[in-house]
Amino acid sequence: YWMAAAIIATTLLITALGETKAFFVLLPLALAVQNWTYIIQRPIRLFLYSVFMLASMYGLMQYYEVNNYQARYANIESMSPMERLSTSFDQIMNPESMDEANGELSRGATIVLWSQTVQSDIPRALIGYGLGASRTGSLSDGAAAEMYPQYKLNSTALAQMLWDTGLIGTTAFLLFLIGSIFRLLIAASRQSDPRMAVFLRTNAAVLTVLAMTLPYKNMLMEDLTIQTLFCITLILASLPARYLCGKMGNP
């Protein structure tokens, strides 16, 4: 247990220093996916886990209040912890937040802008503008990026997929990703070796976290480290069931 405690403590410290708001969703979700079978079989530990996560979140909110929010919001003293968190998330997801000066779009605005652009162009809505259409480069810009040179259209992975591959490509990718998660979880449930079962559930948790980052950041499309982790996890998920449940566990 000391190793798990050390990992969680380190994660909390890194999160606190980086003001990573997505932590409030990603870490509890990843831990729940990884330990779901263990948690539901032990309701007392499930309760303790929930209390610990809520206490950790509240502690981080207090840290953010002292070090970040007081300088950002004039009425911070009158806000409850949940109101402070809600205000921060509203600024991120506001569909009307479009700043032409620095090209920034909120996560919600990236989807709204795409929707408004393709609402009268069904083919573009379905198949997109082509790979790389939303990217800007030193030599040339993509077809979609040229329409809105004042904005960074690919600020999130979900927005980039919608611009580049449309609804068909985005849906296919999401179904493939969700299917890989469930395949790993099913393989873990059939494992007789508990260590291999944990390994498979951990990979499922990794894919779950990466899936949750699609509307939040563009790491999956631009960060080589994240892409490498993603590919390794997908390779494992794509192995034949005979191999996952045979050589790695049950004969």
Salt bridges, closest charged atoms under 4 A:
GLU19 OE2 - LYS21 NZ 3.58
GLU19 OE1 - ARG72 NH2 3.44
GLU65 OE1 - ARG84 NH1 2.54
ASP193 OD1 - ARG195 NE 3.52
GLU222 OE2 - ARG135 NH1 3.76
